[in-house]
Amino acid sequence: MEEFVNFFKGLSDRTRLRTIWLLNKANTRLCVCEIMDSLNENQYNVSRHLKVLKSAGFLKEEKEGRWVYYSLINPKNRFQELILEAVSALPEESFEEISERLKERLSFRKNGKCVAGMKSEECYKI
């Protein structure tokens, strides 16, 4: 039962809901700086929410050198599958600005990997 409660708690915040939507929309793993820039949130806030989402069972993380990439879990059961489907069914218009920033931020990638960190020149353009 606790697993289900934690899953709902993970969604109970605007930034976390937007993060789940963003990772689903991206359809690829994202590093913290890409999530920050897309959501227009600071590093502390994003990292704190990523920790909650990971602990709630939504995310997995992979470290590659200095980059940490986050992606959605593969649903373990029908419940998780339905929750993630529900988030992906939210109206795109509500996330238009995030979607545009994500598209621009992903354009900085080289070979599918983040190369522009949080304080890079390219990121200030966003």
C-alpha positions as CSV (number, residue, x, y, z in Angstrom):
1,M,0.0,0.0,0.0
2,E,2.8,2.4,0.9
3,E,4.2,2.2,-2.7
4,F,0.9,3.5,-4.1
5,V,0.7,6.4,-1.5
6,N,4.3,7.4,-2.4
7,F,3.6,7.4,-6.1
8,F,0.7,9.8,-5.5
9,K,2.8,12.0,-3.2
10,G,5.4,12.2,-5.9
11,L,2.8,13.8,-8.2
12,S,1.5,16.2,-5.5
13,D,3.7,19.1,-6.5
14,R,3.6,21.3,-9.6
15,T,7.3,21.1,-10.3
16,R,7.3,17.3,-9.9
17,L,4.3,16.9,-12.2
18,R,6.0,19.1,-14.8
19,T,9.2,17.1,-14.4
20,I,7.4,13.8,-15.0
21,W,5.6,15.3,-18.0
22,L,8.9,16.7,-19.3
23,L,10.7,13.3,-19.1
24,N,7.8,11.6,-20.8
25,K,7.8,14.2,-23.6
26,A,11.5,14.1,-24.0
27,N,11.4,10.4,-24.6
28,T,15.0,10.3,-23.6
29,R,17.0,10.6,-20.4
30,L,17.8,14.2,-19.3
31,C,20.5,15.7,-17.2
32,V,19.7,18.1,-14.3
33,C,20.8,21.1,-16.3
34,E,18.4,20.2,-19.2
35,I,15.6,19.8,-16.7
36,M,16.4,23.1,-15.0
37,D,16.5,25.0,-18.2
38,S,13.3,23.4,-19.6
39,L,11.3,24.1,-16.4
40,N,13.0,27.4,-15.7
41,E,13.8,26.4,-12.2
42,N,17.0,26.6,-10.1
43,Q,19.3,23.7,-9.5
44,Y,18.5,23.3,-5.8
45,N,14.8,23.1,-6.5
46,V,15.1,20.6,-9.4
47,S,17.6,18.4,-7.5
48,R,15.3,18.3,-4.4
49,H,12.3,17.3,-6.6
50,L,14.3,14.7,-8.5
51,K,15.2,13.1,-5.2
52,V,11.5,12.9,-4.2
53,L,10.5,11.5,-7.6
54,K,13.3,8.9,-7.4
55,S,12.3,7.9,-3.9
56,A,8.6,7.7,-5.0
57,G,9.7,5.2,-7.7
58,F,9.2,7.3,-10.8
59,L,12.8,7.8,-11.8
60,K,16.1,6.0,-12.4
61,E,19.4,7.8,-12.7
62,E,22.6,7.0,-14.6
63,K,25.9,8.7,-14.0
64,E,28.2,9.3,-16.9
65,G,31.3,11.2,-16.0
66,R,30.2,14.5,-14.5
67,W,26.7,14.2,-15.9
68,V,23.8,12.5,-14.1
69,Y,20.9,11.6,-16.4
70,Y,17.3,10.9,-15.3
71,S,14.6,9.0,-17.0
72,L,11.2,7.5,-16.2
73,I,11.1,4.0,-14.8
74,N,9.6,1.2,-16.9
75,P,6.3,0.6,-15.1
76,K,6.4,-2.4,-12.8
77,N,2.7,-2.9,-12.7
78,R,-0.5,-1.7,-14.3
79,F,-1.0,1.0,-11.6
80,Q,2.3,2.7,-12.5
81,E,1.6,2.3,-16.2
82,L,-1.8,4.0,-15.8
83,I,-0.4,6.9,-13.7
84,L,2.3,7.6,-16.3
85,E,-0.3,7.4,-19.0
86,A,-2.5,9.9,-17.2
87,V,0.4,12.3,-16.9
88,S,1.2,12.0,-20.6
89,A,-2.5,12.6,-21.4
90,L,-2.4,16.1,-19.8
91,P,-3.1,18.8,-22.4
92,E,0.0,19.8,-24.2
93,E,-1.1,23.5,-24.2
94,S,-0.5,23.6,-20.5
95,F,3.2,22.7,-21.1
96,E,3.8,24.7,-24.3
97,E,6.6,26.9,-22.8
98,I,8.3,23.9,-21.2
99,S,8.1,22.0,-24.5
100,E,9.7,24.8,-26.5
101,R,12.6,25.2,-24.0
102,L,13.1,21.5,-24.0
103,K,13.4,21.4,-27.7
104,E,15.9,24.2,-27.7
105,R,17.9,22.7,-24.9
106,L,18.1,19.3,-26.6
107,S,19.5,21.0,-29.7
108,F,22.8,21.7,-27.8
109,R,23.4,17.9,-27.4
110,K,26.3,16.2,-29.2
111,N,25.9,12.5,-30.0
112,G,22.8,12.4,-27.9
113,K,24.6,13.6,-24.8
114,C,24.5,16.8,-22.8
115,V,27.6,19.0,-23.4
116,A,26.4,22.4,-22.2
117,G,26.2,22.7,-18.4
118,M,24.2,25.0,-16.3
119,K,26.4,28.0,-16.5
120,S,27.4,27.7,-20.2
121,E,27.0,30.4,-22.7
122,E,24.5,28.5,-24.7
123,C,22.1,28.1,-21.8
124,Y,21.9,31.8,-21.1
125,K,20.3,32.1,-24.6
126,I,17.3,30.1,-23.4
